[in-house]
Amino acid sequence: MEERLCEAAITGNTISLGEILAEDSIILDRVVVGCFKRSPLHVAVSLGHADFVRALLHHTPELAEVLDSQQRSALHLAAAKGRSEIAKELTRVCPDMCLTRDLDGLNPVHVAAIKGKVEVLEELVQVNPHAARVRVGKGETILHLCVKHNQLRTLEKLLEIIKVQEFVNAKDDGGNTLLHLAVADKKIEIIKHVLKNKKAIDVNATNANKHTAMDVLFLARSSNEDPDRLGQNIEDQLREAKAKKAKDLVQGEWLTEKRAALMVVASLIATMAFQAGVTPPGGVWQSDSETYRAGEAVMAYNYPDSYPMFLRSNTIGFVASLSTILLLISDLPFKKRAFMWILVVIMWLTITSMAITYAFSIFVVTPIKDRKSLSKTIVVAVIVWCSVMAVLLLVHTGRLIANALEEEHSRHVAVKRNRIAFLKEEFPSRICYIDRKTTTATSKLRCCLILCLVCEFRTQNHRYYYSIQNC
């Protein structure tokens, strides 16, 4: 009887199925409890016999829950084969089977995504949306699986259906987003599509190794001596999406985290400078006389040489602190090093000005008998302070210049790699000769640059004509 049932499932003969059920009405119940090695439902689904599947499910709906030796349900097979009509019948009978996992930890939605069966995927996600959010081994989401198996169409459909930003930027156990995986495998079409969704995707997310997608690209390129035009194309796509290396994000993230604290400090310094300006050390005259008027600073008359310097340093500190507040509330791109350097210089100027203002103030209110020792202390403190500020300014400026030179060098190397990759495509015989005769990457680069120099590029009607001399 089991062989007759299996044969009927293979041929999809519903008439034969009816005859078998007439002879043995509980045969399908024995399949449910595991008396048979193979389920007729699995066989019929694999071969695409929709009518036979309907007949089986109509008589015994519990067949949809039967699993084979690999813990796969009939819905797994329908998803793998792309049987959308059969998948509808199975989910109608038992929608919870969308969550059933096989021995690999995959549910039917995962299988449909891996196999690129878009119609089945859409049907299953509509029936049970939670099944698409289930993670598999190593913490991978269904989006990670699409990238690993290079399934662009299913990835597009999932991004269209599921628009939750946290899910799109979900990380696996290694901290990698789908963009990290796509860049590591250099799947340019997937990268282009992912970067189109700029509002949802976080292009500067870091993995467990503190690497962004841009870092992953450069690490992959550094391990390959040969130039890579595809890698350069990916880099261009990432830069257009404003992707950065992890080290370039540190300053911008620091400013974002400390913006409120800097605003409070700048406001406090501005308040101190304003108060020192309207109420200078020594106070103001309380009444008019022949030499002064009420409200004028006593210090201006008693210390005519020090008062202008006090006023200048206090005014510089006040204006600099207001400038800091203005810069912080503006929408300037402080993640760029140049703007960050400007903000740091202004803050140093503000603090230094207030330190000098304090020195003049404390000198004025100190009794004459103690001023000699105080003067020495102030002079030493000012010299040390200015020296420290000068060193910090030089170090910060040096780092800014070094980073700028490094970026310029990276661009220069990228241009050279593009030239070599272009020559490899256009003149493979010459490049192969260079590869055989040279052993180091530097020698190869020099030889290819020589070949670049002897190639004359002319543009005419958007076509390239090359005249190659003997190298």
Contacts in CASP RR format, 6 or more apart in sequence:
PFRMAT RR
TARGET T0000
AUTHOR 0000-0000-0000
METHOD contacts of the structure
MODEL  1
MEERLCEAAITGNTISLGEILAEDSIILDRVVVGCFKRSPLHVAVSLGHA
DFVRALLHHTPELAEVLDSQQRSALHLAAAKGRSEIAKELTRVCPDMCLT
RDLDGLNPVHVAAIKGKVEVLEELVQVNPHAARVRVGKGETILHLCVKHN
QLRTLEKLLEIIKVQEFVNAKDDGGNTLLHLAVADKKIEIIKHVLKNKKA
IDVNATNANKHTAMDVLFLARSSNEDPDRLGQNIEDQLREAKAKKAKDLV
QGEWLTEKRAALMVVASLIATMAFQAGVTPPGGVWQSDSETYRAGEAVMA
YNYPDSYPMFLRSNTIGFVASLSTILLLISDLPFKKRAFMWILVVIMWLT
ITSMAITYAFSIFVVTPIKDRKSLSKTIVVAVIVWCSVMAVLLLVHTGRL
IANALEEEHSRHVAVKRNRIAFLKEEFPSRICYIDRKTTTATSKLRCCLI
LCLVCEFRTQNHRYYYSIQNC
1 20 0 8 1.000
1 23 0 8 1.000
1 24 0 8 1.000
1 27 0 8 1.000
2 36 0 8 1.000
2 37 0 8 1.000
4 16 0 8 1.000
4 20 0 8 1.000
5 17 0 8 1.000
5 20 0 8 1.000
5 27 0 8 1.000
5 31 0 8 1.000
5 36 0 8 1.000
5 40 0 8 1.000
6 38 0 8 1.000
6 40 0 8 1.000
6 43 0 8 1.000
7 16 0 8 1.000
8 16 0 8 1.000
8 17 0 8 1.000
8 20 0 8 1.000
8 40 0 8 1.000
8 52 0 8 1.000
9 17 0 8 1.000
9 40 0 8 1.000
9 41 0 8 1.000
9 43 0 8 1.000
9 44 0 8 1.000
9 47 0 8 1.000
9 49 0 8 1.000
9 52 0 8 1.000
10 43 0 8 1.000
10 47 0 8 1.000
11 49 0 8 1.000
12 44 0 8 1.000
12 47 0 8 1.000
12 49 0 8 1.000
12 51 0 8 1.000
12 52 0 8 1.000
13 52 0 8 1.000
14 51 0 8 1.000
14 52 0 8 1.000
14 55 0 8 1.000
17 52 0 8 1.000
17 55 0 8 1.000
17 56 0 8 1.000
18 55 0 8 1.000
20 27 0 8 1.000
21 27 0 8 1.000
21 28 0 8 1.000
21 59 0 8 1.000
28 40 0 8 1.000
28 56 0 8 1.000
28 59 0 8 1.000
28 60 0 8 1.000
28 63 0 8 1.000
29 60 0 8 1.000
29 62 0 8 1.000
30 36 0 8 1.000
31 39 0 8 1.000
31 40 0 8 1.000
31 41 0 8 1.000
31 60 0 8 1.000
31 63 0 8 1.000
31 66 0 8 1.000
32 60 0 8 1.000
32 62 0 8 1.000
32 63 0 8 1.000
32 65 0 8 1.000
32 66 0 8 1.000
34 66 0 8 1.000
38 68 0 8 1.000
39 63 0 8 1.000
39 66 0 8 1.000
39 68 0 8 1.000
39 74 0 8 1.000
40 52 0 8 1.000
40 56 0 8 1.000
40 63 0 8 1.000
41 53 0 8 1.000
41 56 0 8 1.000
41 57 0 8 1.000
41 63 0 8 1.000
41 64 0 8 1.000
41 66 0 8 1.000
41 74 0 8 1.000
42 66 0 8 1.000
42 68 0 8 1.000
42 72 0 8 1.000
42 74 0 8 1.000
42 77 0 8 1.000
44 52 0 8 1.000
44 53 0 8 1.000
44 56 0 8 1.000
45 53 0 8 1.000
45 74 0 8 1.000
45 77 0 8 1.000
45 78 0 8 1.000
45 81 0 8 1.000
45 83 0 8 1.000
45 86 0 8 1.000
45 90 0 8 1.000
46 77 0 8 1.000
46 81 0 8 1.000
48 81 0 8 1.000
48 83 0 8 1.000
48 86 0 8 1.000
50 83 0 8 1.000
50 85 0 8 1.000
50 86 0 8 1.000
50 89 0 8 1.000
53 74 0 8 1.000
53 86 0 8 1.000
53 89 0 8 1.000
53 90 0 8 1.000
54 89 0 8 1.000
56 63 0 8 1.000
57 63 0 8 1.000
57 64 0 8 1.000
57 89 0 8 1.000
57 90 0 8 1.000
57 93 0 8 1.000
61 93 0 8 1.000
61 94 0 8 1.000
63 74 0 8 1.000
64 73 0 8 1.000
64 74 0 8 1.000
64 75 0 8 1.000
64 90 0 8 1.000
64 93 0 8 1.000
64 94 0 8 1.000
64 97 0 8 1.000
65 73 0 8 1.000
65 94 0 8 1.000
65 97 0 8 1.000
66 73 0 8 1.000
66 74 0 8 1.000
67 73 0 8 1.000
67 100 0 8 1.000
70 102 0 8 1.000
70 103 0 8 1.000
71 100 0 8 1.000
71 101 0 8 1.000
71 102 0 8 1.000
71 103 0 8 1.000
72 102 0 8 1.000
73 90 0 8 1.000
73 97 0 8 1.000
73 100 0 8 1.000
73 108 0 8 1.000
74 86 0 8 1.000
74 90 0 8 1.000
75 87 0 8 1.000
75 90 0 8 1.000
75 91 0 8 1.000
75 97 0 8 1.000
75 98 0 8 1.000
75 100 0 8 1.000
75 108 0 8 1.000
75 124 0 8 1.000
76 100 0 8 1.000
76 102 0 8 1.000
76 106 0 8 1.000
76 107 0 8 1.000
76 108 0 8 1.000
76 111 0 8 1.000
77 83 0 8 1.000
78 84 0 8 1.000
78 86 0 8 1.000
78 87 0 8 1.000
78 90 0 8 1.000
78 108 0 8 1.000
78 120 0 8 1.000
79 87 0 8 1.000
79 108 0 8 1.000
79 109 0 8 1.000
79 111 0 8 1.000
79 112 0 8 1.000
79 115 0 8 1.000
79 117 0 8 1.000
79 120 0 8 1.000
79 121 0 8 1.000
79 124 0 8 1.000
80 111 0 8 1.000
80 112 0 8 1.000
80 115 0 8 1.000
80 117 0 8 1.000
81 117 0 8 1.000
82 112 0 8 1.000
82 115 0 8 1.000
82 117 0 8 1.000
82 119 0 8 1.000
82 120 0 8 1.000
83 120 0 8 1.000
84 117 0 8 1.000
84 119 0 8 1.000
84 120 0 8 1.000
84 123 0 8 1.000
87 108 0 8 1.000
87 120 0 8 1.000
87 123 0 8 1.000
87 124 0 8 1.000
88 123 0 8 1.000
90 97 0 8 1.000
91 97 0 8 1.000
91 98 0 8 1.000
91 123 0 8 1.000
91 124 0 8 1.000
91 127 0 8 1.000
91 128 0 8 1.000
95 127 0 8 1.000
95 128 0 8 1.000
96 128 0 8 1.000
97 108 0 8 1.000
98 107 0 8 1.000
98 108 0 8 1.000
98 109 0 8 1.000
98 124 0 8 1.000
98 127 0 8 1.000
98 128 0 8 1.000
98 131 0 8 1.000
99 107 0 8 1.000
99 128 0 8 1.000
99 130 0 8 1.000
99 131 0 8 1.000
99 134 0 8 1.000
100 107 0 8 1.000
100 108 0 8 1.000
101 107 0 8 1.000
102 111 0 8 1.000
104 136 0 8 1.000
105 136 0 8 1.000
105 137 0 8 1.000
106 114 0 8 1.000
106 136 0 8 1.000
107 131 0 8 1.000
107 134 0 8 1.000
108 120 0 8 1.000
108 124 0 8 1.000
108 131 0 8 1.000
109 121 0 8 1.000
109 124 0 8 1.000
109 125 0 8 1.000
109 128 0 8 1.000
109 131 0 8 1.000
109 132 0 8 1.000
109 134 0 8 1.000
109 142 0 8 1.000
110 134 0 8 1.000
110 136 0 8 1.000
110 142 0 8 1.000
110 145 0 8 1.000
112 120 0 8 1.000
112 121 0 8 1.000
112 124 0 8 1.000
112 154 0 8 1.000
113 121 0 8 1.000
113 142 0 8 1.000
113 145 0 8 1.000
113 146 0 8 1.000
113 149 0 8 1.000
113 151 0 8 1.000
113 154 0 8 1.000
113 155 0 8 1.000
113 158 0 8 1.000
114 145 0 8 1.000
114 146 0 8 1.000
114 149 0 8 1.000
114 151 0 8 1.000
115 151 0 8 1.000
116 149 0 8 1.000
116 151 0 8 1.000
116 153 0 8 1.000
116 154 0 8 1.000
117 154 0 8 1.000
118 153 0 8 1.000
118 154 0 8 1.000
118 157 0 8 1.000
121 154 0 8 1.000
121 157 0 8 1.000
121 158 0 8 1.000
122 157 0 8 1.000
122 161 0 8 1.000
124 131 0 8 1.000
124 132 0 8 1.000
125 131 0 8 1.000
125 132 0 8 1.000
125 158 0 8 1.000
125 161 0 8 1.000
125 162 0 8 1.000
129 162 0 8 1.000
132 142 0 8 1.000
132 158 0 8 1.000
132 161 0 8 1.000
132 162 0 8 1.000
133 141 0 8 1.000
133 142 0 8 1.000
133 162 0 8 1.000
133 167 0 8 1.000
134 142 0 8 1.000
135 141 0 8 1.000
136 145 0 8 1.000
137 173 0 8 1.000
138 172 0 8 1.000
138 173 0 8 1.000
138 174 0 8 1.000
139 172 0 8 1.000
139 173 0 8 1.000
140 148 0 8 1.000
140 172 0 8 1.000
141 167 0 8 1.000
141 170 0 8 1.000
141 172 0 8 1.000
141 178 0 8 1.000
142 158 0 8 1.000
143 155 0 8 1.000
143 158 0 8 1.000
143 159 0 8 1.000
143 167 0 8 1.000
143 168 0 8 1.000
143 170 0 8 1.000
143 178 0 8 1.000
144 170 0 8 1.000
144 172 0 8 1.000
144 176 0 8 1.000
144 178 0 8 1.000
144 181 0 8 1.000
145 151 0 8 1.000
146 152 0 8 1.000
146 154 0 8 1.000
146 155 0 8 1.000
146 158 0 8 1.000
146 178 0 8 1.000
146 190 0 8 1.000
147 155 0 8 1.000
147 178 0 8 1.000
147 181 0 8 1.000
147 182 0 8 1.000
147 185 0 8 1.000
147 187 0 8 1.000
147 190 0 8 1.000
148 181 0 8 1.000
148 185 0 8 1.000
150 185 0 8 1.000
150 187 0 8 1.000
150 190 0 8 1.000
152 189 0 8 1.000
152 190 0 8 1.000
152 193 0 8 1.000
155 178 0 8 1.000
155 190 0 8 1.000
155 193 0 8 1.000
155 194 0 8 1.000
156 193 0 8 1.000
159 168 0 8 1.000
159 193 0 8 1.000
159 194 0 8 1.000
159 197 0 8 1.000
159 200 0 8 1.000
162 168 0 8 1.000
163 200 0 8 1.000
165 199 0 8 1.000
165 200 0 8 1.000
168 178 0 8 1.000
168 197 0 8 1.000
168 200 0 8 1.000
168 201 0 8 1.000
169 177 0 8 1.000
169 200 0 8 1.000
169 201 0 8 1.000
169 202 0 8 1.000
169 205 0 8 1.000
170 177 0 8 1.000
171 177 0 8 1.000
171 205 0 8 1.000
171 207 0 8 1.000
173 208 0 8 1.000
174 207 0 8 1.000
174 208 0 8 1.000
175 206 0 8 1.000
175 207 0 8 1.000
175 208 0 8 1.000
176 184 0 8 1.000
176 207 0 8 1.000
176 208 0 8 1.000
177 202 0 8 1.000
177 205 0 8 1.000
177 207 0 8 1.000
177 213 0 8 1.000
178 190 0 8 1.000
178 194 0 8 1.000
179 191 0 8 1.000
179 194 0 8 1.000
179 195 0 8 1.000
179 201 0 8 1.000
179 203 0 8 1.000
179 205 0 8 1.000
179 213 0 8 1.000
180 205 0 8 1.000
180 207 0 8 1.000
180 211 0 8 1.000
180 213 0 8 1.000
180 216 0 8 1.000
182 190 0 8 1.000
182 191 0 8 1.000
182 194 0 8 1.000
183 191 0 8 1.000
183 213 0 8 1.000
183 214 0 8 1.000
183 216 0 8 1.000
183 217 0 8 1.000
183 220 0 8 1.000
183 234 0 8 1.000
183 238 0 8 1.000
184 216 0 8 1.000
184 220 0 8 1.000
186 220 0 8 1.000
186 228 0 8 1.000
186 230 0 8 1.000
186 231 0 8 1.000
186 234 0 8 1.000
188 230 0 8 1.000
188 233 0 8 1.000
188 234 0 8 1.000
188 237 0 8 1.000
191 234 0 8 1.000
191 237 0 8 1.000
191 238 0 8 1.000
192 237 0 8 1.000
194 201 0 8 1.000
195 201 0 8 1.000
195 203 0 8 1.000
195 237 0 8 1.000
195 238 0 8 1.000
195 240 0 8 1.000
195 241 0 8 1.000
198 241 0 8 1.000
201 241 0 8 1.000
203 212 0 8 1.000
203 213 0 8 1.000
203 238 0 8 1.000
203 241 0 8 1.000
203 242 0 8 1.000
203 243 0 8 1.000
204 212 0 8 1.000
204 213 0 8 1.000
204 214 0 8 1.000
204 242 0 8 1.000
204 243 0 8 1.000
204 244 0 8 1.000
204 249 0 8 1.000
205 212 0 8 1.000
205 213 0 8 1.000
206 212 0 8 1.000
206 246 0 8 1.000
206 249 0 8 1.000
207 216 0 8 1.000
210 246 0 8 1.000
211 219 0 8 1.000
211 246 0 8 1.000
212 243 0 8 1.000
212 244 0 8 1.000
212 245 0 8 1.000
212 246 0 8 1.000
212 249 0 8 1.000
213 238 0 8 1.000
213 243 0 8 1.000
214 235 0 8 1.000
214 238 0 8 1.000
214 243 0 8 1.000
214 244 0 8 1.000
214 245 0 8 1.000
215 245 0 8 1.000
215 246 0 8 1.000
217 231 0 8 1.000
217 234 0 8 1.000
217 235 0 8 1.000
217 238 0 8 1.000
218 245 0 8 1.000
221 228 0 8 1.000
221 231 0 8 1.000
225 441 0 8 1.000
225 444 0 8 1.000
226 420 0 8 1.000
226 421 0 8 1.000
226 424 0 8 1.000
226 444 0 8 1.000
227 416 0 8 1.000
227 417 0 8 1.000
227 418 0 8 1.000
227 419 0 8 1.000
227 420 0 8 1.000
227 421 0 8 1.000
227 424 0 8 1.000
228 417 0 8 1.000
228 421 0 8 1.000
229 417 0 8 1.000
229 418 0 8 1.000
229 421 0 8 1.000
229 422 0 8 1.000
229 425 0 8 1.000
232 414 0 8 1.000
232 417 0 8 1.000
232 418 0 8 1.000
232 421 0 8 1.000
235 414 0 8 1.000
244 335 0 8 1.000
248 335 0 8 1.000
249 335 0 8 1.000
251 334 0 8 1.000
251 335 0 8 1.000
251 337 0 8 1.000
251 340 0 8 1.000
252 334 0 8 1.000
252 335 0 8 1.000
252 340 0 8 1.000
255 262 0 8 1.000
255 334 0 8 1.000
255 335 0 8 1.000
255 340 0 8 1.000
255 343 0 8 1.000
259 328 0 8 1.000
262 324 0 8 1.000
262 328 0 8 1.000
262 347 0 8 1.000
263 325 0 8 1.000
263 328 0 8 1.000
263 329 0 8 1.000
266 321 0 8 1.000
266 322 0 8 1.000
266 324 0 8 1.000
266 325 0 8 1.000
266 328 0 8 1.000
266 347 0 8 1.000
266 350 0 8 1.000
267 321 0 8 1.000
267 325 0 8 1.000
269 317 0 8 1.000
269 321 0 8 1.000
269 350 0 8 1.000
269 351 0 8 1.000
269 354 0 8 1.000
270 318 0 8 1.000
270 321 0 8 1.000
270 322 0 8 1.000
270 325 0 8 1.000
272 354 0 8 1.000
273 314 0 8 1.000
273 315 0 8 1.000
273 317 0 8 1.000
273 318 0 8 1.000
273 321 0 8 1.000
273 354 0 8 1.000
273 357 0 8 1.000
274 318 0 8 1.000
276 314 0 8 1.000
276 357 0 8 1.000
276 361 0 8 1.000
277 311 0 8 1.000
277 314 0 8 1.000
277 318 0 8 1.000
280 297 0 8 1.000
280 298 0 8 1.000
280 299 0 8 1.000
280 300 0 8 1.000
280 307 0 8 1.000
280 310 0 8 1.000
280 361 0 8 1.000
281 299 0 8 1.000
281 310 0 8 1.000
281 360 0 8 1.000
281 361 0 8 1.000
281 362 0 8 1.000
281 364 0 8 1.000
281 365 0 8 1.000
282 297 0 8 1.000
282 298 0 8 1.000
282 299 0 8 1.000
282 364 0 8 1.000
282 365 0 8 1.000
283 297 0 8 1.000
283 298 0 8 1.000
283 299 0 8 1.000
284 294 0 8 1.000
284 295 0 8 1.000
284 296 0 8 1.000
284 297 0 8 1.000
284 298 0 8 1.000
285 292 0 8 1.000
285 293 0 8 1.000
285 294 0 8 1.000
285 295 0 8 1.000
285 296 0 8 1.000
285 298 0 8 1.000
286 294 0 8 1.000
286 295 0 8 1.000
287 294 0 8 1.000
288 294 0 8 1.000
291 301 0 8 1.000
292 301 0 8 1.000
297 307 0 8 1.000
299 306 0 8 1.000
299 307 0 8 1.000
299 310 0 8 1.000
299 364 0 8 1.000
300 307 0 8 1.000
302 364 0 8 1.000
303 364 0 8 1.000
306 360 0 8 1.000
306 363 0 8 1.000
306 364 0 8 1.000
309 356 0 8 1.000
309 360 0 8 1.000
310 357 0 8 1.000
310 360 0 8 1.000
310 361 0 8 1.000
310 364 0 8 1.000
313 353 0 8 1.000
313 354 0 8 1.000
313 356 0 8 1.000
313 357 0 8 1.000
313 360 0 8 1.000
314 353 0 8 1.000
314 354 0 8 1.000
314 357 0 8 1.000
316 349 0 8 1.000
316 350 0 8 1.000
316 353 0 8 1.000
317 349 0 8 1.000
317 350 0 8 1.000
317 353 0 8 1.000
317 354 0 8 1.000
317 357 0 8 1.000
320 346 0 8 1.000
320 347 0 8 1.000
320 349 0 8 1.000
320 350 0 8 1.000
320 353 0 8 1.000
321 350 0 8 1.000
323 346 0 8 1.000
324 343 0 8 1.000
324 346 0 8 1.000
324 347 0 8 1.000
324 350 0 8 1.000
327 334 0 8 1.000
327 342 0 8 1.000
327 343 0 8 1.000
327 346 0 8 1.000
332 339 0 8 1.000
333 339 0 8 1.000
334 340 0 8 1.000
334 343 0 8 1.000
337 400 0 8 1.000
337 403 0 8 1.000
337 404 0 8 1.000
338 400 0 8 1.000
341 396 0 8 1.000
341 397 0 8 1.000
341 400 0 8 1.000
344 396 0 8 1.000
345 393 0 8 1.000
348 389 0 8 1.000
348 392 0 8 1.000
348 393 0 8 1.000
352 385 0 8 1.000
352 386 0 8 1.000
352 389 0 8 1.000
355 382 0 8 1.000
355 385 0 8 1.000
356 382 0 8 1.000
359 378 0 8 1.000
359 381 0 8 1.000
359 382 0 8 1.000
362 374 0 8 1.000
362 378 0 8 1.000
363 371 0 8 1.000
363 374 0 8 1.000
363 375 0 8 1.000
363 378 0 8 1.000
366 374 0 8 1.000
416 445 0 8 1.000
416 449 0 8 1.000
419 448 0 8 1.000
419 449 0 8 1.000
419 452 0 8 1.000
420 431 0 8 1.000
420 444 0 8 1.000
420 445 0 8 1.000
420 448 0 8 1.000
420 449 0 8 1.000
423 430 0 8 1.000
423 431 0 8 1.000
423 448 0 8 1.000
423 451 0 8 1.000
423 452 0 8 1.000
423 455 0 8 1.000
424 431 0 8 1.000
426 466 0 8 1.000
427 451 0 8 1.000
427 468 0 8 1.000
430 451 0 8 1.000
430 468 0 8 1.000
430 471 0 8 1.000
431 448 0 8 1.000
431 451 0 8 1.000
434 444 0 8 1.000
434 447 0 8 1.000
434 448 0 8 1.000
434 451 0 8 1.000
435 444 0 8 1.000
437 447 0 8 1.000
438 444 0 8 1.000
438 447 0 8 1.000
447 471 0 8 1.000
450 471 0 8 1.000
451 471 0 8 1.000
454 468 0 8 1.000
454 469 0 8 1.000
454 471 0 8 1.000
455 466 0 8 1.000
455 467 0 8 1.000
455 468 0 8 1.000
456 466 0 8 1.000
456 467 0 8 1.000
457 464 0 8 1.000
457 466 0 8 1.000
458 464 0 8 1.000
458 465 0 8 1.000
END
